[in-house]
Amino acid sequence: MLRIQDIVYAVEGRPLFDGASATIPDGHKVGLVGRNGTGKTTLFRLIRGELALESGDIALPKRARIGGVAQEAPASDVSLVDTVLAADTERTALMAEAETAQDPARIAEIQTRLADIDAWSAEARASSILKGLGFDDEDQKRPCADFSGGWRMRVALAAVLFSQPDLLLLDEPTNYLDLEGALWLESYLAKYPHTVIIISHDRGLLNRAVGAILHLEDRKLTLYQGPYDQFARQRAEKLAQAEAMAKKQDARRAHLQSYVDRFRYKADKAKQAQSRLKALARMQPISSPQEAALRSFTFPNPEELSPPIINLEGGITGYGEVEVLRKLNLRIDQDDRIALLGKNGQGKSTLSKLLSDRLPLMAGKMTKSSKLRIGFFAQHQVDELYVDETPLDHLRRLRPAETPAKWRSRLAGFGLNADQADTVVGRLSGGQKARLSLLIATIDAPHMLILDEPTNHLDIESREALVEALTQYSGAVILVTHDMHLLSLVADRLWLVSNGTVKPFDDDLEAYRSLLLARDKPKAKIEKPKPKRPSRDAILALRAEVRKCEERVEKLTDMHDKLSAKLADPALYDDDKISDLETWNRKFAEVVDAMDRAETLWLDAQEKLEAAETAQ
């Protein structure tokens, strides 16, 4: 159980927590939500003990392990699967000790503990997690250094999931995942055996993977039971009640103040006026809970063009001489809302770059409206803003003929207020940078807007505002996102990018989600008339496994013989050594049990090797 009791903490004099309390029972899955800047990530650091509380207490069970993803996996020469396996430090230490241990009793303890923690299936579990996060069998054998920072963040996430800490703290885990990875994570977390707290603005994740919402507001913590949508309803009711009570109090206060103003200086009414004045002083103001200001977006609408605005026949595109997408036969009209589906690496970004003239057409024919303007927003563009300049500086460069008042009006239309307009980009939040990038992408009133993961830095209110803006926008939208909620509300056409081409996906998003989750489930055993021939590497791996099993059995057999000899010693049965006898008998039983398991694993490995060699 995680118990947060009356905690107080401030940053640079600004209080983030003031008497905040919450209790989260073991095994609960909780979403931590609240406005940006209220202290959600700080709470994680307080739980981990990285920051010291001013007062209050945060208590966890003794020896409880806390896990989270603080940074990407290092760019080392270690393979992905070995990097993940190393995250289970107990297993790693025991496996290393098993290679050198000489004492029979200690060997028995090691083997028993390895069996208890299911150490022999660890590689299969690590591989399954990596596969769910987008790494195929070949990827898993490659060193971490082969992958970019975003992919190494996935490796770090896989490592912490594999280690199964008692308390798992995840801060925006879907920001570096694609839709497929995000859906897999939802399913995995829903079945995770220990306590999970997730900071997220992804409504799909908060609706499907958690059973409670911990809301941080007004420096307090409130735990709501149920998924996010249920919390949102309860929250709306609470706000409505507070607003109604505040209005009643305002009316009562106005009535009392009016009486005091009229009669406080009249002798015959002075006593009553003084009484009402005291009543006014005693009234505790009822303030509505802090609510995020409406973070609106205003996308300029373009003039209407004749359809289609883009038509592609027999298209081929790629990089250099390498073809990535081919057989492209696509049509886009100005009223289209298209979502691109498909695993990372299949070509979604390649198609987006082709449509926005960032990649050439290698073959085929693409016709576009002569007046077509295209707006492009990609995640990396947020990082390409000028960090030493203000948002006003950016607009001054883009629209030098406009007045400062017009620049500020444009910024306000994207939720950037006067103070933020004068703040250098390097000091803006991720959400504010994303808003500026969206403004820049749409400033020319594009006929088609291509959005590649637009919500990564946006909070829930801003995501809802983006949905509203896209609904009112009169241009075409091409959308790549892991946010199922956004997809379900915006997209009316689905294109699947896979196997080197792009085709319409005729079913709906729920069907696509079910298809992805079904793909990760174990398949029923069926008779295969022509089994696939195992590769040479697979044969070598099986032989290595058989050798490991043989060595394990030999060690346990040697230990069994030594313990048998010890138990055959008559001196052990003297009355003064009865307690020693019990100890040796227990160790002997543990070794016998370990031998049974080791022999079973050995036989299984031999059967697999024989079957593989026969199939060759």
C-alpha positions as CSV (number, residue, x, y, z in Angstrom):
1,M,0.0,0.0,0.0
2,L,1.2,3.5,-0.9
3,R,0.2,6.0,1.8
4,I,0.7,9.8,1.2
5,Q,0.0,11.7,4.4
6,D,-0.4,15.5,4.7
7,I,2.6,16.2,2.4
8,V,3.9,19.8,2.0
9,Y,6.3,20.8,-0.7
10,A,7.2,24.0,-2.6
11,V,9.5,24.9,-5.5
12,E,11.2,28.3,-5.4
13,G,8.5,29.5,-3.0
14,R,5.6,28.3,-5.1
15,P,3.6,25.6,-3.1
16,L,2.9,22.5,-5.1
17,F,1.5,20.4,-2.2
18,D,-0.1,21.6,0.9
19,G,-1.6,18.9,3.2
20,A,-2.1,16.5,0.3
21,S,-3.1,12.9,1.2
22,A,-4.0,9.8,-0.7
23,T,-3.9,6.0,-0.1
24,I,-3.4,3.6,-3.0
25,P,-3.9,-0.1,-2.2
26,D,-1.6,-2.8,-3.5
27,G,-2.3,-3.9,-7.0
28,H,-4.3,-0.9,-8.0
29,K,-3.8,0.8,-11.4
30,V,-4.1,4.6,-11.1
31,G,-3.9,7.4,-13.6
32,L,-2.4,10.6,-12.1
33,V,-4.0,13.7,-13.8
34,G,-3.9,17.4,-13.4
35,R,-3.0,20.6,-15.2
36,N,0.5,21.0,-16.6
37,G,2.8,22.5,-14.0
38,T,0.8,21.4,-10.9
39,G,3.5,18.9,-9.8
40,K,2.7,15.5,-11.1
41,T,6.3,14.6,-12.0
42,T,7.5,16.2,-8.8
43,L,5.2,13.8,-6.9
44,F,6.9,10.9,-8.6
45,R,10.3,12.2,-7.5
46,L,9.0,12.6,-3.9
47,I,7.7,9.0,-3.9
48,R,11.1,7.8,-5.1
49,G,12.9,9.8,-2.4
50,E,14.8,12.0,-4.8
51,L,13.3,15.1,-3.2
52,A,12.9,15.8,0.5
53,L,9.4,16.7,1.9
54,E,9.0,19.9,4.0
55,S,6.5,18.0,6.1
56,G,4.2,15.0,5.9
57,D,5.1,11.4,5.0
58,I,5.1,9.0,2.1
59,A,5.1,5.3,3.2
60,L,5.6,2.1,1.3
61,P,6.0,-1.5,2.5
62,K,9.5,-2.4,3.5
63,R,11.7,-3.7,0.7
64,A,9.1,-2.6,-1.9
65,R,10.8,-2.0,-5.3
66,I,10.0,1.2,-7.2
67,G,10.5,1.3,-11.0
68,G,10.1,3.8,-13.7
69,V,11.7,5.1,-16.9
70,A,14.0,8.0,-16.1
71,Q,16.0,8.0,-19.3
72,E,16.6,6.0,-22.5
73,A,18.7,2.8,-22.5
74,P,22.4,3.5,-23.0
75,A,23.9,3.3,-26.6
76,S,25.9,0.2,-25.7
77,D,27.1,-2.9,-27.6
78,V,24.7,-5.0,-25.5
79,S,21.8,-6.6,-27.4
80,L,18.3,-5.4,-26.7
81,V,17.2,-8.7,-25.2
82,D,20.3,-8.9,-22.9
83,T,19.7,-5.2,-21.8
84,V,16.2,-6.1,-20.8
85,L,17.3,-9.3,-19.0
86,A,19.9,-7.4,-17.0
87,A,17.1,-5.3,-15.5
88,D,16.2,-8.3,-13.3
89,T,19.2,-7.8,-11.1
90,E,18.4,-10.7,-8.8
91,R,18.3,-13.2,-11.7
92,T,21.4,-11.8,-13.2
93,A,23.3,-12.1,-9.9
94,L,22.1,-15.6,-9.3
95,M,22.9,-16.8,-12.8
96,A,26.4,-15.4,-12.5
97,E,26.9,-17.0,-9.0
98,A,25.6,-20.3,-10.3
99,E,28.6,-20.5,-12.7
100,T,31.1,-20.3,-9.9
101,A,29.5,-21.6,-6.7
102,Q,31.2,-24.6,-5.2
103,D,29.3,-25.1,-1.9
104,P,26.6,-27.7,-2.4
105,A,24.2,-26.0,0.0
106,R,24.6,-22.7,-1.8
107,I,24.1,-24.3,-5.2
108,A,20.9,-25.8,-4.0
109,E,19.7,-22.5,-2.7
110,I,20.6,-20.8,-6.0
111,Q,18.8,-23.4,-8.1
112,T,15.7,-23.3,-5.9
113,R,15.5,-19.5,-6.0
114,L,16.0,-19.5,-9.8
115,A,13.1,-21.9,-10.1
116,D,11.0,-19.8,-7.8
117,I,11.5,-16.6,-9.9
118,D,10.9,-18.6,-13.1
119,A,14.4,-17.7,-14.3
120,W,14.4,-20.2,-17.2
121,S,11.5,-18.6,-19.0
122,A,13.0,-15.1,-18.6
123,E,14.4,-14.7,-22.1
124,A,11.0,-15.7,-23.6
125,R,9.3,-13.1,-21.4
126,A,11.8,-10.4,-22.3
127,S,11.4,-11.2,-26.0
128,S,7.6,-11.0,-25.7
129,I,7.7,-7.5,-24.1
130,L,10.2,-6.2,-26.7
131,K,8.0,-7.6,-29.5
132,G,5.0,-5.9,-28.1
133,L,6.9,-2.6,-28.1
134,G,7.8,-3.0,-31.8
135,F,11.1,-4.9,-31.9
136,D,11.1,-8.1,-34.1
137,D,13.4,-11.1,-33.5
138,E,16.2,-9.7,-35.5
139,D,16.0,-6.3,-33.8
140,Q,16.3,-7.9,-30.4
141,K,19.7,-9.4,-31.3
142,R,21.1,-6.0,-32.4
143,P,23.1,-3.7,-30.0
144,C,21.3,-0.8,-28.4
145,A,23.8,1.6,-30.1
146,D,22.0,0.7,-33.5
147,F,18.9,2.5,-32.4
148,S,17.9,6.2,-32.0
149,G,17.0,7.8,-28.7
150,G,13.2,7.3,-29.1
151,W,13.7,3.6,-29.7
152,R,16.1,3.2,-26.8
153,M,13.3,4.8,-24.6
154,R,11.2,1.8,-25.6
155,V,14.0,-0.5,-24.6
156,A,14.2,1.2,-21.2
157,L,10.4,0.8,-20.9
158,A,10.7,-2.9,-21.8
159,A,13.4,-3.3,-19.1
160,V,11.3,-1.8,-16.3
161,L,8.2,-3.9,-17.3
162,F,10.3,-7.0,-17.3
163,S,11.7,-6.3,-13.8
164,Q,8.2,-6.1,-12.5
165,P,8.7,-3.6,-9.6
166,D,6.2,-3.5,-6.8
167,L,5.3,0.1,-7.6
168,L,5.6,1.1,-11.3
169,L,5.7,4.8,-12.0
170,L,5.2,5.8,-15.6
171,D,5.4,9.4,-16.9
172,E,3.7,9.8,-20.3
173,P,4.8,6.3,-21.5
174,T,2.9,6.5,-24.8
175,N,4.7,9.6,-26.0
176,Y,7.4,7.6,-27.7
177,L,5.2,4.7,-28.8
178,D,3.2,4.3,-32.0
179,L,-0.5,3.2,-32.0
180,E,0.4,-0.5,-32.0
181,G,2.8,-0.1,-29.1
182,A,0.4,2.1,-27.2
183,L,-2.4,-0.5,-27.5
184,W,-0.1,-3.3,-26.5
185,L,0.9,-1.3,-23.4
186,E,-2.7,-0.7,-22.4
187,S,-3.3,-4.5,-22.5
188,Y,-0.1,-5.3,-20.6
189,L,-0.7,-2.7,-17.9
190,A,-4.3,-3.9,-17.3
191,K,-2.9,-7.3,-16.4
192,Y,0.2,-6.1,-14.5
193,P,0.4,-7.9,-11.2
194,H,1.5,-5.0,-9.0
195,T,0.6,-1.3,-8.3
196,V,0.9,1.1,-11.2
197,I,0.6,4.9,-11.3
198,I,0.6,6.5,-14.7
199,I,0.9,10.2,-15.6
200,S,-0.9,10.4,-19.0
201,H,-3.0,12.7,-21.1
202,D,-4.1,9.7,-23.3
203,R,-7.8,9.2,-22.6
204,G,-7.7,5.7,-24.2
205,L,-5.0,4.6,-21.8
206,L,-6.7,6.2,-18.8
207,N,-10.0,4.5,-19.8
208,R,-8.7,1.0,-20.5
209,A,-5.6,0.4,-18.4
210,V,-6.5,2.0,-15.0
211,G,-9.3,1.6,-12.5
212,A,-8.9,4.8,-10.6
213,I,-7.9,8.5,-11.2
214,L,-5.7,10.4,-8.8
215,H,-6.5,14.1,-9.4
216,L,-3.9,16.8,-8.4
217,E,-5.6,20.2,-8.0
218,D,-5.3,23.2,-5.6
219,R,-2.3,21.5,-4.1
220,K,-4.4,18.6,-3.0
221,L,-4.9,15.0,-4.1
222,T,-8.3,13.4,-4.6
223,L,-8.7,9.7,-5.6
224,Y,-11.7,8.9,-7.8
225,Q,-12.7,5.3,-8.5
226,G,-13.3,4.3,-12.1
227,P,-11.7,5.1,-15.4
228,Y,-11.1,8.6,-16.8
229,D,-14.5,9.1,-18.5
230,Q,-16.2,8.3,-15.1
231,F,-13.9,10.8,-13.4
232,A,-14.7,13.5,-16.0
233,R,-18.4,13.1,-15.3
234,Q,-17.9,13.3,-11.5
235,R,-15.6,16.2,-12.0
236,A,-18.2,18.1,-14.1
237,E,-20.9,17.5,-11.4
238,K,-18.5,18.7,-8.7
239,L,-17.7,21.9,-10.6
240,A,-21.4,22.5,-11.3
241,Q,-22.2,22.1,-7.6
242,A,-19.3,24.4,-6.5
243,E,-20.4,27.0,-9.0
244,A,-24.0,26.9,-7.8
245,M,-22.9,27.2,-4.2
246,A,-20.6,30.1,-5.0
247,K,-23.4,32.0,-6.7
248,K,-25.7,31.5,-3.7
249,Q,-23.0,32.7,-1.4
250,D,-22.3,35.8,-3.6
251,A,-26.0,36.6,-3.6
252,R,-26.1,36.2,0.2
253,R,-22.9,38.3,0.6
254,A,-24.4,41.1,-1.6
255,H,-27.6,41.1,0.4
256,L,-25.8,41.4,3.7
257,Q,-23.4,44.0,2.4
258,S,-26.3,46.1,1.1
259,Y,-27.9,46.1,4.5
260,V,-24.7,47.1,6.2
261,D,-24.1,49.9,3.7
262,R,-27.5,51.3,4.2
263,F,-27.9,51.1,8.0
264,R,-24.5,50.9,9.7
265,Y,-24.6,54.6,10.6
266,K,-28.2,54.7,11.7
267,A,-28.6,54.5,15.5
268,D,-31.7,52.3,15.5
269,K,-30.2,49.8,13.0
270,A,-26.5,49.9,14.0
271,K,-26.7,46.8,16.1
272,Q,-28.3,44.7,13.3
273,A,-25.8,46.1,10.8
274,Q,-22.9,45.3,13.1
275,S,-24.2,41.7,13.4
276,R,-24.4,41.3,9.6
277,L,-20.9,42.8,9.3
278,K,-19.6,40.0,11.6
279,A,-21.6,37.4,9.6
280,L,-19.8,38.7,6.5
281,A,-16.4,38.3,8.2
282,R,-17.2,34.8,9.2
283,M,-18.3,33.6,5.7
284,Q,-15.7,31.4,4.2
285,P,-15.5,32.1,0.5
286,I,-16.6,29.2,-1.7
287,S,-14.2,29.1,-4.7
288,S,-14.7,26.9,-7.6
289,P,-11.9,24.4,-8.0
290,Q,-9.2,25.5,-10.4
291,E,-10.2,24.7,-13.9
292,A,-7.9,24.9,-16.9
293,A,-8.7,27.9,-19.0
294,L,-10.1,27.0,-22.4
295,R,-7.1,26.2,-24.5
296,S,-8.6,26.9,-27.8
297,F,-7.1,26.6,-31.3
298,T,-8.2,28.6,-34.3
299,F,-7.2,27.1,-37.6
300,P,-7.7,29.5,-40.6
301,N,-10.0,28.1,-43.2
302,P,-8.8,28.0,-46.8
303,E,-10.7,28.7,-50.0
304,E,-12.4,25.7,-51.6
305,L,-10.6,23.8,-54.4
306,S,-12.0,21.5,-57.0
307,P,-11.7,17.8,-56.1
308,P,-9.4,15.9,-56.0
309,I,-6.7,18.1,-54.5
310,I,-4.2,15.2,-54.9
311,N,-4.4,12.1,-57.1
312,L,-1.7,9.5,-57.2
313,E,-1.4,6.7,-59.8
314,G,1.2,3.9,-59.7
315,G,3.3,5.9,-57.3
316,I,6.7,4.8,-56.0
317,T,8.8,6.7,-53.4
318,G,11.6,6.1,-51.1
319,Y,15.1,7.4,-50.1
320,G,17.9,7.5,-52.7
321,E,17.7,4.3,-54.7
322,V,15.7,2.4,-52.0
323,E,12.0,2.0,-52.7
324,V,9.9,2.2,-49.5
325,L,6.4,2.5,-50.9
326,R,5.1,1.3,-54.3
327,K,1.8,0.7,-56.1
328,L,0.4,3.9,-54.6
329,N,-3.1,4.6,-56.1
330,L,-4.6,7.2,-53.8
331,R,-7.0,10.1,-54.0
332,I,-7.5,12.9,-51.5
333,D,-10.4,15.4,-51.5
334,Q,-10.5,18.6,-49.4
335,D,-13.1,17.2,-47.0
336,D,-11.2,14.0,-46.3
337,R,-10.1,13.1,-42.7
338,I,-7.6,10.3,-43.2
339,A,-5.8,8.3,-40.4
340,L,-2.6,6.4,-41.4
341,L,-2.4,3.1,-39.6
342,G,0.5,0.7,-39.5
343,K,3.6,-0.2,-37.4
344,N,6.6,2.1,-37.1
345,G,9.0,1.6,-40.0
346,Q,6.3,0.6,-42.5
347,G,6.3,4.0,-44.3
348,K,3.7,6.4,-42.6
349,S,6.2,9.2,-42.3
350,T,7.5,8.4,-45.9
351,L,4.0,8.9,-47.3
352,S,3.5,12.1,-45.3
353,K,6.8,13.5,-46.7
354,L,5.8,12.5,-50.3
355,L,2.4,14.3,-49.9
356,S,4.1,17.4,-48.5
357,D,6.8,17.5,-51.2
358,R,9.5,16.6,-48.8
359,L,10.3,13.4,-50.8
360,P,10.3,13.0,-54.6
361,L,8.1,10.6,-56.6
362,M,10.5,8.0,-58.0
363,A,7.9,6.6,-60.5
364,G,4.2,7.0,-61.3
365,K,2.1,10.1,-61.6
366,M,0.9,12.5,-59.0
367,T,-1.4,15.5,-59.8
368,K,-2.1,18.3,-57.4
369,S,-4.4,21.4,-57.5
370,S,-2.3,24.3,-58.7
371,K,-3.2,26.4,-55.7
372,L,-2.8,23.7,-53.2
373,R,-1.2,24.8,-49.9
374,I,-0.1,22.1,-47.4
375,G,0.6,22.5,-43.7
376,F,2.9,20.0,-42.0
377,F,3.4,19.3,-38.3
378,A,5.8,16.6,-37.1
379,Q,7.0,15.9,-33.6
380,H,10.6,16.8,-34.5
381,Q,9.6,20.3,-35.6
382,V,8.8,21.2,-32.0
383,D,12.5,20.7,-31.3
384,E,13.5,22.8,-34.3
385,L,12.0,26.0,-33.0
386,Y,14.5,28.8,-32.2
387,V,15.0,28.4,-28.5
388,D,16.5,31.8,-27.9
389,E,13.7,33.7,-29.6
390,T,10.1,34.4,-28.4
391,P,6.9,33.4,-30.2
392,L,6.6,37.0,-31.3
393,D,10.1,36.8,-32.9
394,H,8.9,33.7,-34.9
395,L,5.9,35.5,-36.2
396,R,7.9,38.7,-37.0
397,R,10.0,36.5,-39.3
398,L,7.1,34.8,-40.9
399,R,4.8,37.9,-41.2
400,P,7.0,41.0,-41.2
401,A,4.3,43.2,-42.8
402,E,1.8,42.5,-39.9
403,T,1.5,44.6,-36.8
404,P,2.5,43.4,-33.3
405,A,-1.2,43.5,-32.4
406,K,-1.9,41.0,-35.2
407,W,0.9,38.7,-34.1
408,R,-0.5,38.7,-30.5
409,S,-3.9,38.0,-31.8
410,R,-2.6,35.0,-33.8
411,L,-0.8,33.6,-30.7
412,A,-3.9,34.1,-28.5
413,G,-5.8,32.1,-31.1
414,F,-3.5,29.2,-30.2
415,G,-3.8,29.6,-26.4
416,L,-0.5,31.6,-26.0
417,N,-1.1,34.6,-23.8
418,A,0.7,37.9,-23.6
419,D,3.3,36.7,-21.1
420,Q,4.1,33.5,-23.1
421,A,4.3,35.6,-26.3
422,D,7.3,37.5,-24.8
423,T,9.0,34.4,-23.3
424,V,11.9,32.7,-25.1
425,V,10.9,29.3,-26.6
426,G,13.5,27.5,-24.5
427,R,11.5,28.4,-21.3
428,L,8.1,27.4,-22.7
429,S,6.5,24.1,-21.8
430,G,6.3,21.3,-24.3
431,G,2.6,22.0,-24.8
432,Q,3.3,25.7,-25.5
433,K,6.0,24.8,-28.0
434,A,3.6,22.4,-29.7
435,R,1.0,25.2,-30.0
436,L,3.5,27.5,-31.6
437,S,4.4,24.8,-34.1
438,L,0.8,24.2,-34.9
439,L,0.3,27.9,-35.5
440,I,3.3,28.0,-37.8
441,A,2.0,24.9,-39.7
442,T,-1.4,26.5,-40.3
443,I,-0.5,30.1,-40.7
444,D,-0.9,30.0,-44.5
445,A,-4.5,28.6,-44.2
446,P,-3.5,25.2,-45.8
447,H,-5.9,23.2,-47.9
448,M,-4.5,20.0,-46.4
449,L,-3.0,19.6,-42.9
450,I,-0.6,16.7,-42.2
451,L,-0.2,16.0,-38.5
452,D,2.4,13.5,-37.2
453,E,1.9,12.8,-33.5
454,P,0.4,16.3,-32.7
455,T,-0.7,15.4,-29.2
456,N,2.5,14.3,-27.5
457,H,3.0,17.5,-25.5
458,L,-0.7,18.5,-25.2
459,D,-2.7,18.0,-22.0
460,I,-6.2,16.5,-22.1
461,E,-8.0,19.9,-22.4
462,S,-5.7,20.9,-25.2
463,R,-6.4,17.6,-27.0
464,E,-10.1,18.3,-26.8
465,A,-9.5,21.8,-28.2
466,L,-7.5,20.3,-31.1
467,V,-10.4,17.9,-31.8
468,E,-12.8,20.9,-31.9
469,A,-10.4,22.9,-34.2
470,L,-10.0,20.0,-36.6
471,T,-13.8,19.5,-36.7
472,Q,-14.3,23.2,-37.7
473,Y,-11.4,23.2,-40.1
474,S,-12.5,23.0,-43.8
475,G,-9.3,21.5,-45.2
476,A,-8.2,17.8,-45.6
477,V,-6.5,16.2,-42.6
478,I,-3.8,13.4,-42.7
479,L,-3.3,12.1,-39.2
480,V,-0.6,9.9,-37.7
481,T,-1.1,9.4,-33.9
482,H,-1.2,6.8,-31.1
483,D,-4.1,8.6,-29.6
484,M,-7.2,6.4,-30.2
485,H,-9.5,9.0,-28.8
486,L,-8.3,11.6,-31.3
487,L,-8.5,9.2,-34.2
488,S,-12.0,8.1,-33.3
489,L,-13.3,11.7,-33.2
490,V,-11.5,13.0,-36.2
491,A,-10.8,10.3,-38.8
492,D,-13.5,9.1,-41.2
493,R,-11.2,7.2,-43.5
494,L,-8.5,4.7,-42.5
495,W,-5.4,3.9,-44.7
496,L,-3.2,0.9,-43.7
497,V,0.5,1.3,-44.5
498,S,2.1,-2.1,-44.6
499,N,4.0,-4.5,-46.9
500,G,5.5,-1.6,-48.9
501,T,2.2,-0.1,-50.0
502,V,-0.9,1.8,-48.8
503,K,-4.4,0.5,-49.0
504,P,-7.8,1.4,-47.5
505,F,-8.7,-0.3,-44.2
506,D,-12.4,-1.1,-44.7
507,D,-13.2,-1.8,-41.0
508,D,-13.3,0.6,-38.1
509,L,-10.7,1.5,-35.4
510,E,-12.1,-1.0,-32.8
511,A,-11.7,-3.8,-35.4
512,Y,-8.1,-2.6,-36.0
513,R,-7.5,-2.6,-32.2
514,S,-8.9,-6.1,-31.9
515,L,-6.8,-7.3,-34.8
516,L,-3.6,-6.0,-33.1
517,L,-4.4,-7.5,-29.7
518,A,-5.3,-10.8,-31.3
519,R,-2.0,-10.9,-33.1
520,D,-0.2,-10.9,-29.7
521,K,-2.2,-13.8,-28.3
522,P,-0.9,-17.3,-28.4
523,K,-2.2,-19.1,-31.5
524,A,-4.0,-22.4,-31.2
525,K,-2.0,-25.4,-32.1
526,I,-2.7,-26.7,-35.5
527,E,-1.2,-29.4,-37.7
528,K,1.2,-28.0,-40.2
529,P,1.8,-30.3,-43.2
530,K,5.1,-28.6,-44.0
531,P,6.8,-27.1,-41.0
532,K,9.3,-24.4,-41.6
533,R,12.9,-25.6,-41.6
534,P,14.8,-24.3,-38.6
535,S,17.7,-22.0,-39.4
536,R,21.3,-22.9,-38.6
537,D,21.3,-20.2,-35.8
538,A,18.2,-21.8,-34.3
539,I,19.9,-25.2,-34.2
540,L,23.0,-23.8,-32.6
541,A,20.9,-22.0,-30.0
542,L,19.1,-25.3,-29.2
543,R,22.4,-27.1,-28.9
544,A,23.7,-24.5,-26.5
545,E,20.6,-24.8,-24.4
546,V,21.0,-28.6,-24.2
547,R,24.6,-28.1,-23.1
548,K,23.5,-25.6,-20.4
549,C,20.9,-28.1,-19.2
550,E,23.4,-30.9,-19.1
551,E,25.8,-28.8,-17.0
552,R,23.0,-27.9,-14.6
553,V,22.1,-31.6,-14.2
554,E,25.7,-32.5,-13.7
555,K,26.2,-29.9,-11.0
556,L,23.1,-31.0,-9.2
557,T,24.0,-34.7,-9.5
558,D,27.4,-34.0,-8.0
559,M,25.7,-32.1,-5.1
560,H,23.2,-34.9,-4.7
561,D,26.1,-37.4,-4.3
562,K,27.9,-35.2,-1.8
563,L,24.8,-34.7,0.3
564,S,24.0,-38.5,0.1
565,A,27.5,-39.2,1.5
566,K,27.0,-36.6,4.2
567,L,23.7,-38.2,5.2
568,A,25.4,-41.6,5.2
569,D,27.8,-40.5,8.0
570,P,26.7,-42.2,11.3
571,A,28.1,-39.3,13.3
572,L,25.4,-37.1,11.9
573,Y,22.8,-39.1,13.8
574,D,24.2,-38.4,17.2
575,D,21.7,-36.9,19.6
576,D,23.6,-33.6,19.8
577,K,23.5,-33.2,16.0
578,I,19.7,-33.7,15.4
579,S,19.3,-30.0,14.4
580,D,22.1,-30.4,11.8
581,L,20.4,-33.5,10.5
582,E,17.2,-31.6,9.9
583,T,19.1,-29.0,8.0
584,W,20.9,-31.5,5.8
585,N,17.7,-33.4,5.1
586,R,16.0,-30.2,4.0
587,K,18.9,-29.3,1.7
588,F,18.8,-32.8,0.3
589,A,15.1,-32.5,-0.5
590,E,15.7,-29.2,-2.2
591,V,18.4,-30.7,-4.4
592,V,16.2,-33.6,-5.3
593,D,13.4,-31.2,-6.3
594,A,15.8,-29.0,-8.3
595,M,17.1,-32.1,-10.0
596,D,13.6,-33.1,-11.1
597,R,13.0,-29.7,-12.6
598,A,16.5,-29.6,-14.2
599,E,16.0,-33.0,-15.8
600,T,12.6,-32.0,-17.1
601,L,14.1,-28.9,-18.8
602,W,16.9,-31.1,-20.2
603,L,14.6,-33.6,-21.7
604,D,12.4,-30.8,-23.2
605,A,15.5,-29.1,-24.7
606,Q,16.7,-32.4,-26.2
607,E,13.3,-33.1,-27.7
608,K,13.3,-29.7,-29.3
609,L,16.8,-30.2,-30.7
610,E,16.0,-33.6,-32.1
611,A,12.8,-32.3,-33.7
612,A,14.7,-29.4,-35.2
613,E,17.5,-31.6,-36.5
614,T,15.0,-34.0,-38.0
615,A,13.2,-31.1,-39.8
616,Q,16.4,-29.9,-41.4
